[in-house]
Amino acid sequence: MRSLRGLVVAGALAAGLAGVAAPVAHADAVAYLVNVTVRPGYNFAGPDAAIAYGQTICDRVAGLMPYGQLVEQVKSDFNSSDYYQGAYLINQAVNELCPAQIWQLRQSAGGYTVPA
């Protein structure tokens, strides 16, 4: 009787948890704009240009551009040799504009080391 009761409780818990979905990450363009316009060095022409550029980063990540190549592209676009400036913008774009791509970005960046 005791094992039957445990089985019933376990089944009820499983049925209840089946209806609970993981939270869905949503884009937050305002947070992205605040973070990339406060930090010096990007000098976007305006908010629309900043968001458009962030979307190109999202597209590159979705298109499976390797992380190292992505960093180099961002550095080139901003005429910068600063790895951290490029990485920061990539991080902000993916986290705030296309959070569904976070896993892909992490996969691509796995094992990447900053060139000396």
N, C-alpha and C positions, 0 to 999 in steps of 0.2 A: 504494500500500500504506500509506503514511504517513497519508493522509487517512482511509482506512478505519479504521485503528487509533485515530485521534483521534475519529472518529465513535462507535466502540464504547465508548471511555472516557467520552465525553460522555453517551452513552445510559445507561451503567451508573451514572454519577453522578446523572443525573436520576431514574432509577428508585429509587436509594437515598434521595434527598432527598424523593421523593414520599411515602414512609412516615413522614417526620418531621413531626409536627404542632407547631404553635406552642404554647407553654405556656399553659395556661388559668389565668386569675387566679381566686383563691379569696377568699371573704369571710373577714375576720379580726375578729370581734366583740370579742375581747380587746384588740387594738390600738386599735380605735375607742374602747372604754370607757376605756382608759388615757389616750388623747389628749384626750377631751372631759371627763373628770372631773378631770384635773390642771389644765387651763386654767380660770381663774375666770370666772364670769359665767353659766354655764348652769344650775347648781343643779337638776339632775334629781332626782326623788324617789328614784330608785334605778336600778340597772343595766337593769332591764326597761324603765323609762320612757325611758332614754337610747337604748336600741336601738330601741324603738318609734318614737321621734321620728326617729332616723336612717333608719329604713325609710320614713317618710313623705317624707323628702327624696328617697330613691331612687325612690319612686313618682312624685313630682312631676317628677323628671328624666326618668323613663321616659315620663311623660305629656306630655313636650315643653313643660313650663313654661319660659318664657324666663328666662334667667339673672338678669336685673335684677329681675324679678318674684319669683323664688325668694329672692334676697338680701333683698328688702324683706319678704317673708313671714317669713323666719327672724328678721330684726331685730324685726318686730312681735311675733312669738311670744315673744321674750325681752325685750320692752320695752326695746330698745336702739337707739341711733342709730349704733352702731359698725359700719361696713361690714365691717371686718376680722374682727370676732367672728362675723358671719353667714357670711362667705366661708370662714372657718376650719372652721366646723361643716359646711358643705356639702362642702368638700373632704374632710374626715375621713370623712363618711358615704359619699360615693361611692367614695373610694379603698379604704375598709376593709369596707364592708357590701355594696356592689354594684359591684365593679370593672368589670363588663361595661358599665356606664353611663358610664365615663370618657369615651369618645369622644363620646357624646351631650352630656355636660356641656361638653366643650371646644368642640363645635360651637355650642352655645347661648351660651357666654361669649365667643366670638370677636368682637372689636371692642368689647366692653363697656368702658366707662371709669367710674371711680368718680365719682359726682356731686360737684361742688364744694360 
